[in-house]
Each structure stands twice: as structure tokens, then as C-alpha cells.
Amino acid sequence: MELHLTETQALVRNTARTFARERVAPGARERDRTGTFPAELLREMAELGLLGVNVPAAYGGAEAGATAYALAMMEIAEACASTAVAMAVTNMCAELISKFGTEAQKQRYVTRLTSGAAVAGAFALSEPQAGSDASALETRAMRKDGGWVLDGAKQWITSGDRAGVIVVWARTGAGGAGGLSAFIVEGGAPGLLVGKHEDKMGLRASSTVPLQFEDCRLKGDALLGGEGEGFKLAMMALDGGRIGIASQACGVTRAALAATVRYTRERKAFGKPVADFQAVRFMLATIQTELAAAELLTFRAANLKESGRPFTREASMAKLFGSELANRAADKAVQLHGGYGYIDEFPVERYLRDARVQTIYEGTSEIQRLVIARELLRAAG
Ligand SMILES: Cc1cc2nc3c(=O)[nH]c(=O)nc-3n(C[C@H](O)[C@H](O)[C@H](O)COP(=O)(O)OP(=O)(O)OC[C@H]3O[C@@H](n4cnc5c(N)ncnc54)[C@H](O)[C@@H]3O)c2cc1C
């Protein structure tokens, strides 16, 4: 669907669109097959301002706002969801540090993320025993010799082996959410051990690894935000991150729909194009309509965010609806390709595999529903 865009938003969208079509889409299938991380694409994206779309220009960002970010993410995800998730986490880290970091942290780390010098950013919250309930995480940070020592295990960390800048959550106080703090850790820090790549169902060109912290020594200025503020920072980052995943879902849905329109117009059965059957048209019409709804939900959350209003509920609604739609749309796309949908000669099986994680990461659909209901009930007094 088309929004009325500002000049800046149109520029960012068009830049991302051209780049996605010319540079990202052509190798997507091969990267998926070979599990190749899109390092070169991320470097080029940094040059185009796509690694800090909603980050102040003072730290190398494009300062174009949350809607521009959503528009760009949709374009990249339509071409390659794996590249999009690396972009999303890098933007998330750059935004978080630019909002809560000290001036020195912003100069040092945000500029590395936006310029591509860090390759990517990583967001290390989840642990083997703590995913949906982040407040139960067990990684510890202890004060020592004027600095901090990290010990513990993180699980499922996107770009965790590639990232030059990693935001890590650890317990600095008692149990529960109030005892958590966030830290900035540089990739390759002594005591940071990277585990084996997860062999995933989808997003195969994105790397997902466990991280182990063993006596990992950090300087005193590694703390991001205040001590004990970690949970608040994580939830704020995830609110914004959910706009990113909602956008990723819209991108995958667009790709699935476009491939299906193309295919069903060409493929013939019973003497006519498959697209001429009413049952098929109904499926296409439903996906098209729901896609427009998902995009609007995403733009609404982004608009609230950039105008400084609360957007927690709207981001969860966009993420919930968009991610579930991407799964339905990619599933229908496979169905409407018949047997050809099930082989990798056509892209729709990749879309289905890539869509699957979207209802899981950055908060499962169940967690989004809990957030939406909590905000709904709170607003009702
Ligand atoms: C490919 C991939 C990339 C990821 N990248 C990152 C990353 O970069 N950084 C990071 O920190 N994490 C990352 N994650 C982790 C992801 O965010 C978690 O997997 C997710 O939050 C769910 O946590 P879990 O896997 O521990 O599931 P669990 O929390 O164990 O949940 C299991 C099931 O129980 C349900 N459930 C849990 N609590 C409730 C409840 N209260 N009510 C109803 N149902 C409930 C869940 O919805 C789910 O269906 C990634 C995961 C994947 C698969």
C-alpha cells in the first residue's frame, strides 16, 4: 500500500528498494542454501545509511525516523529476511545506545554500528533457561577492580559471532526484573566464547549462536544506562524491535504474494490460468487485504513512536498480526504453487521457512497477546 510519504521517507524507501532489488534479492537463494552471512551487504547498507535509519546524524545515523525505518525494513525483508534480521538488530543496538549511552559510548559504539565498522550489532538477552521470561535470566555481572566481570550463557544470539558491538543483559542485583543491567561488550572480548551455529529451519543466512561469558572483564564504563535499569532498557528496545519484526513480516508477505500472483497467472490447469479460479482469487484477495492491514498497523506503531507517544501495545499488535499473516501468506503461497511450491526452485518454500520464526522471536505471539491485553486492561482503569 502507499502512504503519503515525506521527502525523507520516500528517499529512504527508494534507496532501500533499489538496493534490495539490485543487490539483496539476486543472491538470497544462494545465501540461504549455503548459510552465507551477508557481511558485504551490511557494509554497503552502512554506506546507504540503513544501519542507523532512526539514529541521530551526530553518530552517523540517517535520522529519518521510525516510519522510514519500517519502510526500509519492508523493502530489505521482501528481498531477503536473513539480511533484514541482521539489519534490524544492528539498528536496534544503535538506537538503544544512542538513547541511553553516555556521550563517550555513543561516539565509540553507535558510530561503529552505523558506519559498518562493527559489521553488525547483537542483542544478547535470551538464555538457555530464560526466553519469554527475561526477568529470570542468570548471567551475572559483578563489580571488580573498578570494572565488571561477566559470567553466564546466552542463547539464540543473532549475529553473535559477527557483531563488533553486543548489548548484553546481566544480573547485578537481586532476582527479578529490578536486578538486571545492560552492558556493552565488544566482539572478541577476552572471556567471550562463541558457540556453534544453530542449524536453523529458516533465516539460514543469518547467524544464530550461543555465547558464553567466562570471567569476561569489562571496564567500569561498559554499563549502559543505570545499574538496575536493564529490564526497562530491554523492554523499550523490544517495543521498537517489534516494529522491525512487523516490517520484516510485511516484507516476507509481500514477496510471497508477488510470487504467487506471478505463478498463478502463468500456471494453467483445466485449460486456464490457475488465477482464474475463484477459490484462488479469494486467497489472493485475503492476503492482499490483510497485508494492507499489517502495513497500517506497523506504520501506526512507527508513527506513535516517532511522535513520542506510547506505542507498546501498537508495536505488539503490529508484530502479532504481521508475523501470523506472514506464516499464513507463505503457507498459501506454497499451496498455490502446488508441487513446485515444495522445492527450492521457487522462493516460496524459503518464505515459509523464514516466516516461521517471526511468531517466536522478539516475543512469541502468546507474549504479544499478554502485552496487548495488559495495556488494554490498564487503559480501561
Ligand atoms: C532464530 C532466532 C533468533 C533469535 N535471536 C535472538 C537475539 O538476537 N537475541 C535474543 O536475546 N534472543 C533471540 N532469540 C530468542 C527468542 O527471542 C526466544 O526464543 C523467544 O523469546 C522465546 O523464548 P524461548 O525460546 O525461551 O521460549 P519459552 O519462553 O520457553 O516459551 C515456550 C512456549 O511457551 C509459551 N509461553 C511462555 N510463557 C508464556 C505465558 N506467560 N503465557 C502463555 N504462553 C507462554 C511461549 O509463547 C512458547 O510458545 C532468537 C530466537 C531464534 C529462534
The ligand as a Gaussian input file, in Angstrom:
#p B3LYP/6-31G(d) Opt

LIG

0 1
 C       16.376000     -17.570000      15.026000
 C       16.265000     -16.931000      16.371000
 C       16.935000     -15.738000      16.610000
 C       16.883000     -15.139000      17.873000
 N       17.608000     -14.001000      18.112000
 C       17.699000     -13.525000      19.378000
 C       18.589000     -12.448000      19.684000
 O       19.276000     -11.900000      18.809000
 N       18.685000     -12.053000      20.976000
 C       17.974000     -12.629000      21.976000
 O       18.113000     -12.206000      23.119000
 N       17.108000     -13.652000      21.716000
 C       16.969000     -14.105000      20.448000
 N       16.110000     -15.163000      20.156000
 C       15.361000     -15.779000      21.255000
 C       13.876000     -15.526000      21.193000
 O       13.590000     -14.182000      21.481000
 C       13.204000     -16.516000      22.154000
 O       13.305000     -17.798000      21.548000
 C       11.760000     -16.174000      22.431000
 O       11.673000     -15.006000      23.202000
 C       11.022000     -17.314000      23.165000
 O       11.753000     -17.750000      24.261000
 P       12.037000     -19.316000      24.458000
 O       12.582000     -19.842000      23.202000
 O       12.840000     -19.496000      25.697000
 O       10.594000     -19.948000      24.672000
 P        9.847000     -20.135000      26.068000
 O        9.855000     -18.854000      26.821000
 O       10.391000     -21.336000      26.747000
 O        8.371000     -20.446000      25.581000
 C        7.940000     -21.724000      25.167000
 C        6.463000     -21.621000      24.811000
 O        5.716000     -21.238000      25.981000
 C        4.940000     -20.099000      25.693000
 N        4.837000     -19.251000      26.882000
 C        5.839000     -18.827000      27.685000
 N        5.348000     -18.032000      28.648000
 C        4.019000     -17.940000      28.455000
 C        2.954000     -17.267000      29.101000
 N        3.173000     -16.498000      30.171000
 N        1.703000     -17.418000      28.629000
 C        1.458000     -18.192000      27.544000
 N        2.429000     -18.850000      26.864000
 C        3.688000     -18.727000      27.317000
 C        5.687000     -19.377000      24.587000
 O        4.848000     -18.489000      23.863000
 C        6.179000     -20.544000      23.754000
 O        5.166000     -20.963000      22.898000
 C       16.112000     -15.745000      18.896000
 C       15.428000     -16.940000      18.642000
 C       15.504000     -17.534000      17.412000
 C       14.791000     -18.841000      17.183000

